[in-house]
């Protein structure tokens, strides 16, 4: 299989996965609200879903590493995710919805670090452009978000669930078409230590821990955005179509960043890139908390290129350069559990509690997380260390 064909297949899988995420992230709280859940229940459910990833994601990914699986794990978990969302169709009541949400949270989010692990492996092996592959996921996110927003403007929130399941069904086919282990990397060395203890030792190294903790803080600062921005903006009189456009604008900025990220990643080390993301994130969430004016929100949505895309790029390159290939999925999932699980779960609970007292308050707390990430990078002296690159 040619490198171009490999690139296209990963781009296709990203497209199906992120089309589902485009319907899920902005509008899942609206679907939960339509099923009768309160703001506090939504915050609790989203937080518990994030925390289940702390255990499930590293465990499943490490099993995949030890067994030498790659494509097979992605195919299986894509199918499990589809089946779980299908079970939401008849679900009623908090307990039933919570149980399904925990299963979905153990499978659906893990697809991202697993895909990232394989993609970064072929990027370094075949000198491919990661940004050009990843941007197809961002484009699909826009499509999923726009289509969902348009349908919700005319119909009810039940459409969210169907617009998650449709792309996941296509994702099962795209996963089957992904390259096997031979195309992803060299044959495994049976003598290599592939243990969780080794992963934790690598994770605990000062540079790795600092960069990934700072990244986790910045990524977790999106909790108020993911969980409550749609609710806050709608309560301020902003329509669903405009909300979808605001989300779309942020992803467009992300796409443009990824399109030109190859040169940026080669010239700027992860630590200074993370510092810039933290400072710009402080600005973004502070302004979002202060204003519900559409024009002002449209300006700061551009900073999604910093808070998400630049942070993500820095973390992906740092992990790939500092982790042995046989442990890459474990490290990716451990980082995902830290950022999207432990940190995101805590900030989601905080955002839910603060939102009840004022829709702008959660965003001020998120600005504090970004500022803490920037201070962490500066305080640990990574900018002065040559090996921080």
Secondary structure as GFF3:
##gff-version 3
##sequence-region A 1 389
A	DSSP	alpha_helix	3	34	.	.	.	ID=ss1
A	DSSP	alpha_helix	39	67	.	.	.	ID=ss2
A	DSSP	alpha_helix	71	87	.	.	.	ID=ss3
A	DSSP	alpha_helix	94	107	.	.	.	ID=ss4
A	DSSP	alpha_helix	110	126	.	.	.	ID=ss5
A	DSSP	alpha_helix	130	154	.	.	.	ID=ss6
A	DSSP	alpha_helix	159	176	.	.	.	ID=ss7
A	DSSP	alpha_helix	181	184	.	.	.	ID=ss8
A	DSSP	alpha_helix	196	203	.	.	.	ID=ss9
A	DSSP	alpha_helix	206	220	.	.	.	ID=ss10
A	DSSP	alpha_helix	223	235	.	.	.	ID=ss11
A	DSSP	alpha_helix	240	259	.	.	.	ID=ss12
A	DSSP	alpha_helix	261	267	.	.	.	ID=ss13
A	DSSP	alpha_helix	270	290	.	.	.	ID=ss14
A	DSSP	alpha_helix	294	300	.	.	.	ID=ss15
A	DSSP	three_ten_helix	301	303	.	.	.	ID=ss16
A	DSSP	alpha_helix	304	304	.	.	.	ID=ss17
A	DSSP	pi_helix	305	310	.	.	.	ID=ss18
A	DSSP	alpha_helix	311	322	.	.	.	ID=ss19
A	DSSP	three_ten_helix	325	327	.	.	.	ID=ss20
A	DSSP	alpha_helix	328	336	.	.	.	ID=ss21
A	DSSP	pi_helix	337	343	.	.	.	ID=ss22
A	DSSP	alpha_helix	344	355	.	.	.	ID=ss23
A	DSSP	alpha_helix	361	379	.	.	.	ID=ss24
A	DSSP	three_ten_helix	382	384	.	.	.	ID=ss25
A	DSSP	three_ten_helix	386	388	.	.	.	ID=ss26
###
